[in-house]
Amino acid sequence: MDHVMSANNSPPPPPHRIAIIMSPEGRFLQCRDCHLTLSFPDGAQYVTVVLQFESHLCSSARSITSSV
């Protein structure tokens, strides 16, 4: 039971910080921390591609700092 409680008290994973990458190979959206990269083809809606990041946890080790 202690294991379950400690897992519930852990902070959520950090959100992806998304950058747009333009290259001769095409356009991509990439997390600046964990480097997860998704294709951003011509005609694609930004929001549609960004929502794909939600199905992946950011594996970066950066910590979340709260504003007080």
C-alpha positions as CSV (number, residue, x, y, z in Angstrom):
1,M,0.0,0.0,0.0
2,D,2.9,2.4,0.7
3,H,4.1,1.9,-2.9
4,V,0.7,2.9,-4.3
5,M,0.5,6.0,-2.1
6,S,4.0,7.2,-3.0
7,A,3.2,6.8,-6.7
8,N,0.1,8.9,-6.3
9,N,2.1,11.6,-4.5
10,S,4.8,11.9,-7.2
11,P,4.7,15.0,-9.4
12,P,3.3,14.7,-12.9
13,P,5.8,14.3,-15.8
14,P,7.0,17.6,-17.2
15,P,5.1,18.8,-20.3
16,H,6.8,18.8,-23.7
17,R,8.4,22.2,-24.7
18,I,7.8,22.1,-28.4
19,A,10.0,23.7,-31.1
20,I,9.4,23.9,-34.8
21,I,12.3,22.5,-36.9
22,M,12.7,23.5,-40.5
23,S,15.1,21.5,-42.7
24,P,15.7,20.4,-46.3
25,E,14.0,17.1,-45.3
26,G,10.8,18.9,-44.1
27,R,9.2,20.4,-41.1
28,F,9.1,18.8,-37.7
29,L,7.9,19.5,-34.2
30,Q,10.4,18.5,-31.6
31,C,10.4,18.5,-27.8
32,R,13.3,20.7,-26.7
33,D,14.0,18.5,-23.7
34,C,13.5,14.8,-24.7
35,H,13.9,15.3,-28.4
36,L,10.8,13.4,-29.4
37,T,10.2,14.5,-33.0
38,L,7.1,14.3,-35.1
39,S,6.6,15.2,-38.7
40,F,4.7,18.5,-39.4
41,P,3.8,18.1,-43.1
42,D,2.6,20.9,-45.3
43,G,-1.1,21.4,-44.8
44,A,-1.2,19.8,-41.4
45,Q,-2.8,21.7,-38.5
46,Y,-0.3,22.6,-35.7
47,V,-2.8,21.6,-33.0
48,T,-3.4,18.2,-34.6
49,V,0.3,17.4,-34.6
50,V,0.9,18.9,-31.1
51,L,-1.9,16.7,-29.6
52,Q,0.2,13.6,-30.7
53,F,2.8,14.7,-28.1
54,E,0.2,14.0,-25.3
55,S,0.4,10.3,-25.9
56,H,4.1,10.3,-25.0
57,L,5.6,11.2,-21.7
58,C,8.4,13.7,-21.7
59,S,11.5,11.6,-20.6
60,S,13.6,14.7,-19.8
61,A,15.2,15.0,-16.4
62,R,14.4,18.7,-16.1
63,S,12.5,19.5,-12.9
64,I,9.3,21.5,-12.7
65,T,9.6,24.7,-10.7
66,S,6.5,26.2,-9.4
67,S,5.8,30.0,-9.3
68,V,4.9,31.2,-5.9
